[in-house]
Amino acid sequence: MKKHLTVIMLIALAFLVSCANGSDNTDRVNLLDGIGVAYNDIIIYNGVNGVIYALDLTTQANAPLCVRPNCAHTDDSCSARAVSAKMLTVYQDSLFMLCDEEEYVALYKCGMDGGDRRRIFTMETSSRTDNAYYLMSVSSVKQLDGKLYFVVKTIVHEENDGVIAQSELVKLDVFCYDFTANKKTAIYQTELPNGIMNLLSVSKKAISYSLFYDDAHGDLTCEYGYISLNDGESVAVNTTTGSTVSSANNIYVSGDYCYYIGDGDLYRLDIDTRGKQVVFEGALDMFLADNTVFVYTKQDWANNEFELSYLKNEKWVRVSDDTEQKQIFGETENYFIVSSDYSNYEPWNPAIILKTEYYN
């Protein structure tokens, strides 16, 4: 068995889904979603007590991202402090932080050493009209090529004679904020009872998503699809309702294609033409890393036995047993970040493995 390097990272990942890395000219994805971001072979993450840390996977050096000498990192004078940070991302050698403030969400930009932090964008999280109160929250943030994509969930509370009534109607908007143009643009909008939307991956052509809501009969419905960045149209590729709802039906976009599992097979759908084809039969689950599609053909959780293959030059290659079929949930330039133990998975205590070792 190849030797894995164990690293300690206090990263509470809500969803192990993709987020773009710091490159501005590639569709490479990095699955350290939101509060951890890869930069070369360094992981920058929100650690203990809201302090931003930088972990070098090559040297194992781990230190607060602070420019002040002899700093105790205990108050806001520390450049590494970001207690309210809900997203970190890197673009053109700058670090960006999306933070929850008292009445708005703010986007901050700073140097890669944590210095020179400044606020570049804000969005209010509440508003009021004569007969309604609107409460907004920002979630599911993705970044690619200097464009920040995020979901704004708005719960509408109607007012009757000054009394606020809870509403099940939820407005879901997908926005894009362009770092260079300093401009926010609406991409997509829908209104659904008890709606929850997650952005799963982003490419130059589309954003993949999952959408949970109550249908006309009150049954939980899950829709997987993608939103075209060309015309803003959403395309649902897989919808389940009631007892058939599953969160395992991953969908990813990469380059010209959308990959998803339907009826036990892996499909590849052309984003422009919407033509689709089965590229792998008998797929149980899939994920995307290093611009590569990985497919599980065996998942025996009781016995900790798995079989995993990846697509290379239009041919499927079995991942070596030496990697213990570990699923990738993060990556840097040279390393994959994998679960340290399927039977006792802890996202804050992962293992790393060289990409060359994983493939070979």
ABEGO torsion letter per residue (X at the ends): XBBBBBBBBBBBBABBBBBBBABAABABBBABBGABBBBEABBBBBBBGGBBBBBBAAAGBBBBBBABBGBAGABAABAABBAABABBBBBGGBBBBBBBBAABBBBBBBBAAGBGBBBABBBBABBBBAABBBBBBBBGBBBBGGBBBBBBBBBBBBBBGGBBBBBABBBBBBBBBBAAAGBBBBABBBBBBGBBBBBABBBAABBBBBBBBBBAAGBBBBBBBBBBAAAGBBBBABBBBEAABBAABBBBBBEABBBBBBGGBBBBBBAAAGBBBBABBGBABBBBBGGBBBBBABBBAAAGBBBBBBBBGGBBBBBBAAAGGBBBABBBAABBBBBABAABBBAABBBBBBAAAAAX
